[in-house]
Structures are given as structure tokens and as C-alpha cells.
Amino acid sequence: MLSGPETTTRDESDDRRPRATAPEGPADRVPTPPERRPRWPRRLLAALRHDWPATVLAALAGLALVPAFPPYDIWPASLLAVAALSLLTRGRSARRGGWLGFALGFPFFLGLLSWLRVIGWDATVGLAVIEALFLVPMGAGLAATARMRAWPLWAACLWVAQEWARDRVPFGGFPWGRLAFANTSTPFTPLAALGGAPLVTFAVAFTGALLAWAGLRLWHLHRAGLLAGRAALPALGGAGLAVAVGASGYAVPVPTGANDTVSVAIVQGNVQQAGMDFLGRPMMILNNHVDATLQLADDVAAGRVERPDLVLWPENASDLDPYRRPEAYAAIDRAARTVGVPILVGALVDHPTEEGYVENQGIVWDPETGPGDSYTKQHPVPFGEYVPFRDQLSVLISRLERVPRDFWPGERSGVLDVGPARLGDVICFEVAYDGIVRDTVNEGARALVVQTNNATYGNTGQPEQQLAMSQLRAVEHGRAVVTVATSGISAVVRPDGSIEQRTEEFTQDVLSTELPLRDGRTVADRVGAAPEWALAFGGLLAWAWTGLGPRLARRGAAAQAGPESGGEDGAGERKE
């Protein structure tokens, strides 16, 4: 069905060169030693010299993929990058396809994660290399499955498989850079309500691969002088199918009707400065949030605004443990009693039993009874909130001393009753992980709150990238999402993914809104990770079949031809 003229490139012919053999001769003749294969650095350099045009094009495609993501939001670039890699890997060996996957991935992640330069460019380069390595097997799989019928389908499945692996390993994975996160306000976005972020990635990759297939067919027809004939119809049909896949999201209903509402105030207290030293002196950030909340209480008393039902503070709003530091407890309690409604407080809390560990918590603070239920962040960030192999790595990397204590992970979802609302608390980077957000919704959250502290990465594009994830989650789960940040960007996202309000970075601000609460679940909530597993497994199975299928066919043909070619005795020898 989806098949085009197959091409054989110099890459394939190089891989099939005959091996040198020893010359035949008398027994006393010294045999020629077997040819030594060059070591891998030389093979790599030789491949680069041979494939440098394709390598450059793959790198340019990786750079072009960067502006598909916030803060640029040129989402069609994600389609072009997928199409470019599909064409570049087509007709090549798996090894060279893997190299081209890396050639695209490294500049892409280097540009996308450039906000890590605040910590150091060495960290940026190191993480970019690790993430790009996941595109090596994907590139190899694209090259292998390009010889199959319907290869755009398998290409899209392989993109899902690559993200499936990258979202989970190492150290719990790092989902940044998923195609879905470049398409949070596009025609593909509503598909998230059916199959979550993986289905959006699949649709984007399938569309890009279909465009590559159609373009390739049209190019071959143009060279053959058949472009104006009926032979062009299949290629035009492929292009039409790409458009249909891209527009399919418009047919997906996004549930937005509210079962109830709650009045919410979002407090962004601001920090002393951007960068690694955002905390400033002790109590400074906490006092900023207390002062903003007291000002809100004054506005309520003066009749300038209506009293909210609850107040939301961001991650790390209290830089001191309120359970152990009386001054922190008193400041938070004063703010809650003055405003007269519960506050969801983000605080760093010493672990009650594990000495030396700290917990990143969201605490429900009641104006009458004080601190109550809490949620502990389940997925601390490696090398940011805890240091794997600390004893070994600290000797080599002195910068790790800036993470003096490891964060202890929580063990349950963040469903909390904050005043009259049952909210789902998700802390910072956790919004990037499908399972954490989905479990929170399935366990009863009627709206989502993303408590975050992006002060380290302010004005780098990282807050915009994280906010886009909140937009996708809103559509995926049919829930309003409130992102509340210490320094910005704080925002209110409606269940359809649109941004109702947002703050500027590094300003003190308070947003007020009537937040819709919903009880219904989307299809994506019900099916869970099943679409992701099915699509990823389909891509891997197709790749495996490219190697296994021909072998089985040859064995079957040999078994069928064996009795006929081998005579009655099956020996295959001519009788004298």
C-alpha cells in the first residue's frame, strides 16, 4: 500500500563488499593474512567522510526541530524534522541510520536544553549526548523498516518507542523533547484526550513520515516524466492522508463542562534573583509570599476583590521547614488566618525518620487548625534534588556539593482536599511524566495544580516549555490546570488547553479565577498507558521482522526445494 521505488545507495553496497580471502596455491605457500578491520574510531571517521552530506542535513534537521518547541512554537517544524530523518535513513544500513539519528538528536537536545547552561554547559552537553543516544536505535530501526510496506506507519511507531524508553531510563527518565510537547496548541492536541501524549507523538510522526513518502514518490515520478499522469494519484493520496491525520484532532470532542467551580487565588511571591542563588537570605521567599497574601487580604477587606475559597502558593514558597522552624510556622499561619481560607503551601521539610533527607511537599494549611494533609513529590530530579552515586561522583564533580541533601520520594499521588476543592498536586517536573499525572486524576482530582519553582531557569525558555506541558495535560485529562510558580510563569489553563491568565517572570503578582471542577474521565484516563505500549511494541516488532522475516522465508524455500534438488537420497550429489 504505502510503498515507493526502492533505492540502493552506496551505503548498502559498501556493507555487502566481499571479504578478502587467502589465495589458493601449494601447501608450502605462505597464506595471505586476513585483512584487519580498522578500529571503531577509524570506521567512524570513514563513515563521516563518506556520509558527511547526510550528517550535515540530519544536524540541520535537529536544529530546525528546536523552534518547534516553546518559546518559539513553530510546530510545523516538528513535521519537517520527522520527514527529513525518514528520508535520510531510507536506503541506508542500520548502522548508518543509527548515526544519522544521533546526528539529528544531539544538536536538537543541545538547543532545546540550553536552559541548563545556568548550571554549566558541560551539564547541557552531557545531557544532550545521553538523550541523543536514544535516537541511535530509532535511526537504525527507521533504516531497516524503510524497506517494508507501510513504512511511514512503522516510522511513527518507532518515534513512540524512542520516547517510551527515554521517559523511563536512566534514573526514571527525562521526557523533555517529546514531539507531543511541541504540539500543545495545534490540530494534533485534542488527540491527547484519546491516547495521551504518546498518541499525539504518533500522529505527528505519522504525518511527517507520510509527507516524506509522498514527496519521495512525486520526486521519482518527476524524474520519470510521469508526474502529470495517473501514476501520481497514490502519492497525492498519501499527501491527502497526511492532511487527514493532521486534521483528525478536530473530530475529537474535548470535555470542558464543569460539574462545579471554586474561587482560587494564585500567589506568585517572586525571588531575590534568577540563577542558582535564587533563595537569597533565609525567610526572604517565604516573606514575599506572606506579604502578597496579606495584600490580597487587604484587597478583600476593602471590597476591591472577592474573598477566594482557597489560595495556592508555589513549590519552595517556604525555604524553611515550618514544622521545625517556629518563625516559618508563624509566618504561614499569620497569612492563612488573615486571608481566612486554606492555603496550599509548597515547603521543604526534613524527613521525619530518615536523617539527612528532605521532602519536597505541598501542605494544606487551614486558617484554624494549621498544617494538615500533604503531598510529597514522587519523582525528585536526579543531580538537582538528589545525587546518584554521591560518594563516587562527588570526588570527581565538586559542583554536586550544591545539592547538600538528597530528597526523599513520596509514595502516593497528590490528591488533596484544599478547602472545598479536591485538587491534584503535581510538583514541578512531574508534569512531564504521564503516569504521575494520570494516577492523580484517576484517584479523584477534580482540577490539577502544578507547584513549581523555575527561578533557576528564569528567562531561558524553560518556564514556557513547562507551561506547554500543562496545556497538554489539561486536554489529556479534561481538567483545568493551575501552574503556580515562585517567580513565573504562573498561569490558569482551561480544560481545553487555552491559557486564561498568566503572569510575567520575576514579578510579584496575584491571579484570581473561578476554577472549573470536573468529575468525568477522558478516554486517555481510562486506557492508561495501553496505546503507548501497543504503538511502541508495534514499531519494535516491525523492526525485528526486517531481520527475521527474510530468514524464515529463505528457510521455507530451502525446505520446499530440498527434496526436488537433492534427488531421492537427498544428498544433492550426481550419481555416477
C-alpha positions in Angstrom: 0.0 0.0 0.0 2.5 2.7 1.2 5.5 1.7 -0.8 7.7 3.6 -3.2 10.5 2.8 -5.6 13.3 1.2 -3.6 16.7 2.7 -4.0 20.1 1.1 -3.4 22.7 3.6 -2.2 26.4 3.4 -1.9 25.9 2.8 1.8 24.3 -0.6 1.2 26.8 -1.7 -1.4 29.6 -0.8 0.9 28.2 -3.2 3.5 28.0 -6.0 1.0 31.6 -5.9 -0.2 33.2 -9.4 -0.4 35.7 -10.1 2.3 39.3 -10.8 1.3 40.2 -14.5 1.2 43.6 -16.2 1.1 44.9 -17.1 -2.4 44.9 -20.8 -3.4 48.2 -22.4 -4.0 50.6 -25.1 -3.0 50.6 -26.2 0.6 54.1 -24.7 1.2 53.0 -21.3 0.1 52.6 -18.7 2.9 48.9 -17.7 3.1 48.0 -14.1 3.0 47.0 -12.9 6.4 43.3 -11.9 6.7 42.6 -8.2 6.3 42.3 -6.4 9.7 39.2 -4.3 10.2 40.0 -0.8 11.3 39.3 0.1 14.8 35.9 1.8 15.5 37.3 5.4 15.6 38.7 5.0 12.1 35.4 3.3 10.9 33.5 6.2 12.4 35.7 8.8 10.7 35.5 6.9 7.4 31.7 6.8 7.7 31.7 10.6 8.4 33.8 11.3 5.4 31.5 9.1 3.2 28.3 10.4 4.7 29.1 14.0 5.6 26.3 15.5 3.4 23.6 13.3 5.1 25.2 14.1 8.5 25.0 17.8 7.9 21.4 17.6 6.8 20.5 15.5 9.8 22.1 18.0 12.1 20.3 20.9 10.4 17.0 19.0 10.8 17.8 18.7 14.5 18.4 22.4 14.8 15.2 23.0 12.9 13.3 20.9 15.4 14.3 23.2 18.3 11.9 26.1 17.3 9.0 23.7 17.2 9.0 23.9 21.0 8.3 26.9 23.2 9.1 29.7 23.4 9.1 29.8 19.6 6.1 27.4 19.0 6.8 26.9 15.2 5.1 23.5 15.4 5.2 22.6 11.7 9.0 22.2 12.1 8.3 19.0 14.0 6.7 17.5 10.9 9.7 18.6 8.7 12.2 17.1 11.1 10.4 13.8 11.1 10.2 13.8 7.3 13.9 14.7 7.0 15.1 11.8 9.2 12.8 9.4 7.4 14.3 10.4 4.0 17.9 10.5 5.2 17.8 7.0 6.8 16.0 5.4 3.8 18.2 3.1 1.8 21.0 3.0 4.3 22.3 0.4 6.6 21.1 0.2 10.2 24.4 1.3 11.5 24.4 4.4 9.4 20.8 5.0 10.2 21.7 5.0 13.8 24.5 7.5 13.3 22.0 9.8 11.5 19.6 9.5 14.4 22.4 10.7 16.7 23.4 13.5 14.3 19.8 14.8 14.5 19.4 14.2 18.2 22.5 15.9 19.6 22.0 19.4 18.2 18.3 19.2 18.9 18.7 18.4 22.6 21.7 20.8 22.8 19.4 23.6 21.7 16.3 22.5 23.5 18.0 22.1 26.8 20.2 25.2 26.5 18.5 26.5 29.7 20.8 24.1 31.6 23.6 26.5 30.8 22.7 28.2 34.1 24.2 25.1 35.8 27.0 24.7 33.2 27.5 24.0 29.5 29.1 20.7 30.5 25.8 19.6 32.0 24.0 20.7 28.9 26.3 18.8 26.6 26.3 15.7 28.8 22.5 15.5 29.0 22.2 16.2 25.3 24.5 13.3 24.5 22.6 10.9 26.8 19.3 11.9 25.3 20.6 11.8 21.7 21.8 8.2 22.2 18.2 7.1 22.4 17.8 8.2 18.8 20.5 5.8 17.6 18.4 2.6 17.8 15.5 4.6 16.4 17.6 5.7 13.4 18.7 2.1 12.9 15.0 1.0 13.0 14.0 3.7 10.6 16.6 2.5 8.1 15.5 -1.2 8.5 11.8 -0.7 8.3 12.1 1.7 5.3 12.3 -1.4 3.1 8.8 -2.6 4.3 5.4 -1.8 3.0 3.6 0.9 5.0 6.9 2.1 6.4 5.5 5.6 7.5 3.4 3.6 10.0 6.4 1.8 11.4 8.4 5.0 11.5 5.7 6.7 13.7 5.7 3.7 16.0 9.4 3.8 16.4 9.2 7.5 17.4 6.8 6.4 20.2 9.2 3.6 21.2 12.1 6.0 21.4 10.1 8.3 23.7 8.8 5.3 25.7 12.4 4.4 26.6 13.6 7.9 27.1 10.7 8.6 29.5 11.8 5.8 31.8 15.6 5.4 31.9 18.0 6.2 33.3 17.0 7.3 36.8 13.3 7.4 36.0 13.8 9.0 32.6 13.7 12.6 31.2 10.7 13.2 28.9 11.7 16.6 27.7 11.6 17.0 23.9 8.7 14.7 23.1 7.0 15.6 19.8 3.8 15.9 21.8 5.2 18.7 23.8 5.8 20.7 20.6 2.1 20.3 19.7 0.2 21.5 22.7 -1.8 24.1 20.8 -2.1 22.5 17.4 -4.6 20.4 15.4 -3.0 17.3 16.9 -3.6 18.4 20.5 -7.1 17.0 21.0 -5.9 13.5 20.3 -4.4 13.6 23.8 -7.9 13.1 25.2 -7.9 9.7 23.4 -4.4 8.3 23.9 -2.4 10.9 25.9 0.9 12.3 24.8 2.0 9.1 23.0 -0.9 9.3 20.6 -0.1 12.9 19.8 3.5 11.9 19.1 2.4 9.1 16.9 0.1 11.3 14.9 2.8 14.0 14.4 5.4 11.4 13.4 2.9 9.5 11.1 2.1 12.8 9.3 5.7 13.7 8.9 6.6 10.3 7.5 3.6 10.3 5.2 4.7 13.6 3.8 8.2 12.2 3.2 6.7 9.1 1.4 4.5 11.3 -0.8 7.4 13.7 -1.6 9.7 10.7 -2.5 7.1 9.2 -4.8 6.5 12.5 -6.5 10.2 13.1 -7.0 10.6 9.7 -8.7 7.6 10.3 -10.9 9.0 13.7 -11.8 12.3 12.1 -12.8 10.5 9.5 -14.9 8.3 12.2 -16.6 5.1 10.7 -15.2 4.1 13.4 -12.8 1.1 14.5 -14.8 -0.3 11.1 -15.2 -2.5 8.8 -13.2 0.7 7.4 -11.6 0.7 10.4 -9.3 -2.6 9.5 -7.7 -1.1 7.3 -5.0 1.4 10.0 -4.0 -1.4 12.6 -3.9 -3.4 10.1 -1.8 -0.6 9.8 0.7 -0.4 13.5 1.0 -4.1 13.6 1.5 -3.8 11.0 4.2 -1.2 13.1 5.9 -3.6 16.1 5.9 -6.4 13.9 7.3 -4.2 12.6 10.1 -3.3 16.2 11.0 -6.9 17.3 11.0 -8.2 14.3 12.9 -7.9 16.1 16.1 -10.7 18.4 15.1 -13.0 15.4 15.3 -12.2 14.6 18.9 -14.5 16.2 21.5 -12.6 17.8 24.4 -14.8 17.7 27.5 -14.8 21.1 29.2 -18.2 21.3 31.1 -17.8 22.0 34.8 -19.6 19.9 37.5 -18.7 22.7 40.0 -16.5 25.7 40.4 -14.2 27.1 43.1 -12.7 30.6 43.5 -9.0 30.5 43.6 -6.2 33.0 44.2 -2.7 32.2 42.8 0.1 33.9 44.6 3.5 34.5 42.9 5.7 36.0 45.6 8.9 36.3 43.4 12.6 35.7 44.4 15.6 37.8 45.0 17.4 37.0 41.7 17.5 34.4 38.9 20.0 31.6 38.7 21.5 29.1 41.2 21.4 31.6 44.1 17.7 32.5 43.8 16.9 31.7 47.5 18.6 34.8 48.9 18.6 35.2 52.7 16.5 32.8 54.9 12.8 33.6 55.1 13.0 36.0 52.1 11.0 34.0 49.7 8.5 33.0 52.4 8.0 36.6 53.4 7.4 37.6 49.8 4.5 35.1 49.6 3.2 36.1 53.0 3.3 39.8 52.0 1.5 39.2 48.7 -1.2 37.1 50.6 -1.6 39.9 53.2 -2.1 42.4 50.4 -4.8 40.1 49.0 -6.5 40.0 52.4 -6.4 43.9 52.5 -8.0 44.0 49.0 -10.7 41.6 50.2 -11.4 43.7 53.3 -11.6 46.9 51.2 -14.0 45.2 48.7 -11.7 45.5 45.8 -11.8 41.7 45.2 -14.0 38.9 46.4 -12.6 36.5 49.0 -11.4 33.3 47.3 -12.2 29.9 48.5 -8.6 28.9 48.7 -5.1 30.3 48.0 -2.3 28.5 46.1 1.4 29.0 46.8 4.2 27.6 44.7 6.9 25.0 45.2 9.5 26.1 47.8 7.4 29.1 48.9 8.8 28.3 52.3 12.5 27.7 52.2 12.5 26.7 55.9 10.8 23.7 57.4 7.6 25.1 59.1 7.4 22.0 61.4 10.8 22.7 62.9 11.3 26.4 62.5 8.8 28.4 64.6 9.4 31.6 62.6 8.3 29.9 59.4 5.3 28.3 61.1 4.2 31.6 62.5 4.5 33.5 59.1 2.5 30.9 57.2 -0.1 30.7 60.0 -0.5 34.5 60.0 -1.1 34.6 56.3 -3.7 31.8 56.5 -5.6 33.4 59.4 -5.5 36.9 57.8 -6.9 35.8 54.4 -9.3 33.4 56.2 -9.1 30.5 53.7 -6.9 27.4 53.3 -3.5 27.8 51.6 -1.7 25.1 49.7 1.9 25.8 50.7 5.0 24.5 49.0 7.7 23.8 51.5 11.0 21.9 52.1 10.5 19.6 55.1 13.0 17.5 56.9 12.2 13.7 56.6 10.7 12.6 60.0 12.6 9.3 60.2 15.5 9.3 57.6 18.2 11.5 59.0 19.8 13.9 56.4 17.0 13.6 53.9 14.5 16.3 52.9 11.0 16.1 51.4 9.5 18.5 48.8 5.9 18.9 49.9 2.6 20.6 49.2 0.9 21.2 52.6 -2.7 22.1 53.1 -2.7 24.9 55.7 -6.0 25.6 57.4 -6.6 29.0 58.9 -8.0 27.5 62.1 -6.2 24.1 62.5 -2.9 24.8 60.8 -1.0 22.2 58.7 -3.0 19.2 57.7 -2.8 16.8 54.7 0.3 16.9 52.5 1.8 15.5 49.3 5.4 14.6 48.8 7.0 14.8 45.4 7.3 11.3 44.0 9.9 12.0 41.3 12.9 14.0 42.6 15.2 15.3 39.9 18.5 13.4 39.7 21.5 15.7 40.2 19.1 18.5 41.0 17.3 17.2 44.1 19.4 14.1 44.7 22.7 12.8 43.6 23.0 9.2 42.4 26.3 7.5 43.3 27.0 10.5 45.5 30.2 9.1 47.2 31.8 8.2 43.9 30.8 11.2 41.8 31.3 13.9 44.5 35.1 13.2 44.3 35.1 14.0 40.6 32.4 16.8 40.4 32.7 19.4 43.2 29.6 21.2 41.9 27.5 18.4 43.4 28.1 19.9 46.8 25.4 22.4 45.9 23.0 19.6 46.5 23.9 19.0 50.1 20.9 16.7 51.0 19.0 14.2 48.9 15.3 14.5 48.5 13.2 11.5 49.7 10.5 10.4 47.2 6.8 10.3 48.1 4.8 7.1 47.7 1.3 8.2 46.8 -0.5 10.6 44.4 -1.2 14.2 45.3 -4.9 14.2 45.7 -5.7 16.8 48.5 -8.8 18.4 49.8 -7.9 22.1 49.8 -10.9 23.8 51.4 -14.0 22.9 49.2 -11.9 21.6 46.3 -10.4 18.2 45.7 -7.2 19.1 43.8 -4.4 17.0 42.4 -1.0 18.3 43.3 1.9 17.8 40.9 5.2 19.3 41.7 7.4 20.9 39.0 9.0 18.4 36.5 6.4 15.8 37.5 4.0 17.3 34.9 6.2 15.8 32.2 5.5 12.2 33.4 2.4 10.6 32.0 1.8 8.1 34.8 2.1 10.6 37.7 -0.5 13.0 36.3 -2.8 10.2 35.1 -2.8 8.4 38.5 -3.6 11.7 40.3 -6.7 12.3 38.0 -7.8 8.7 38.3 -7.7 8.8 42.1 -10.2 11.7 42.2 -8.5 15.0 41.4 -11.1 17.5 40.0 -8.5 20.0 38.9 -4.7 20.0 38.8 -2.2 22.2 40.5 1.4 22.3 39.3 3.5 23.8 42.1 6.8 24.8 40.5 10.0 26.8 41.2 11.6 27.9 37.9 13.7 30.7 39.4 16.9 28.9 38.5 16.0 28.9 34.8 14.2 32.2 34.6 14.3 34.0 31.2 15.8 30.9 29.5 12.7 29.4 27.8 12.3 26.6 30.3 9.2 28.0 32.1 7.5 28.3 28.7 8.3 24.7 27.9 6.9 23.5 31.2 3.8 25.6 30.8 3.1 23.9 27.4 3.1 20.6 29.2 0.3 21.9 31.5 -1.7 22.8 28.4 -1.4 19.3 27.0 -2.3 17.7 30.4 -5.4 19.9 30.5 -6.7 18.4 27.2 -5.5 14.9 28.0 -7.4 14.8 31.3 -10.2 17.3 30.7 -9.1 19.2 33.8 -8.3 22.8 34.5 -4.6 23.2 35.4 -3.2 25.9 37.6 0.6 26.4 37.3 1.8 28.4 40.3 5.5 29.4 40.3 7.7 31.3 42.7 9.0 33.7 40.0 6.9 32.9 36.9 5.3 31.8 34.8 2.1 31.3 36.9 -0.9 30.6 34.7 -4.5 29.3 34.6 -5.1 26.8 31.8 -8.7 25.9 30.9 -9.7 22.3 30.3 -9.5 22.9 26.5 -5.8 23.8 26.9 -6.2 27.6 26.4 -4.4 30.0 28.7 -6.9 32.2 30.6 -4.3 34.2 32.6 -0.6 34.3 33.1 2.0 36.3 34.9 5.3 37.8 33.8 8.5 36.4 35.1 10.2 37.9 38.1 7.3 39.9 39.3 5.1 39.7 42.4 1.6 39.1 41.3 -1.7 37.5 42.3 -4.2 35.9 39.9 -7.8 35.3 40.7 -10.1 32.9 38.8 -13.2 30.8 39.0 -11.7 27.4 38.5 -14.0 24.7 36.9 -14.0 21.3 38.6 -14.8 18.1 36.7 -15.5 14.6 37.7 -15.7 12.8 34.3 -12.7 11.0 32.9 -11.4 11.0 29.4 -10.7 8.0 27.2 -7.0 8.6 27.9 -7.6 8.3 31.6 -9.4 5.0 31.1 -7.0 3.3 28.7 -3.9 4.5 30.5 -0.5 3.5 29.0 -2.0 0.8 26.7 -1.8 2.9 23.5 1.9 3.8 24.2 2.8 0.1 24.8 0.9 -1.1 21.7 2.5 1.5 19.4 6.0 1.1 20.8 5.7 -2.7 20.6 4.4 -2.5 17.0 7.4 -0.5 15.9 9.9 -2.8 17.6 8.1 -5.9 16.2 8.3 -4.4 12.6 12.0 -3.8 13.1 12.6 -7.3 14.3 10.6 -8.7 11.3 13.0 -7.0 8.9 15.7 -9.4 10.1 13.6 -12.4 11.0 11.2 -12.4 8.1 13.7 -12.9 5.2 15.5 -15.7 7.2 12.2 -17.6 7.7 11.3 -17.1 4.0 14.7 -18.5 2.9 14.5 -21.5 5.2 11.0 -22.2 4.0 12.1 -22.0 0.4 15.1 -24.2 1.1 13.0 -26.8 2.8 10.5 -26.9 -0.1 13.2 -27.1 -2.7 15.4 -29.5 -0.9 13.8 -32.9 -1.9 13.5 -31.8 -5.5 17.0 -30.6 -5.9 18.7 -33.3 -3.8 17.4 -36.4 -5.6 15.9 -39.4 -3.9 18.7 -39.7 -1.4 18.5 -36.0 -0.6 22.3 -35.9 -0.8 22.4 -33.3 -3.6 25.1 -35.2 -5.4 25.1 -36.6 -9.0 25.1 -40.4 -9.2 27.9 -42.0 -11.3 
